[in-house]
């Protein structure tokens, strides 16, 4: 095996996907929206199918949720 392929395999071992529950996803989405990290919030919303009500109850600001309304209605 070449150097590049072995390096890719070693990197992949460290980049494993962590387990995330729906409750964790809701709180993380609220944090991302409050810190204006829209892309990460968008990824979690679409991955878990979160609703606006769930995110608002987790503590996200109303303005940030309204700004993402096209994701929730689509």
Secondary structure, DSSP 8 states (H G I E B T S, - for coil): --HHHHHHHHHHHHT------HHHHHHHHHHHHHTT-HHHHHHHHHHHT--HHHHHHTT--HHHHHHTHHHHH-
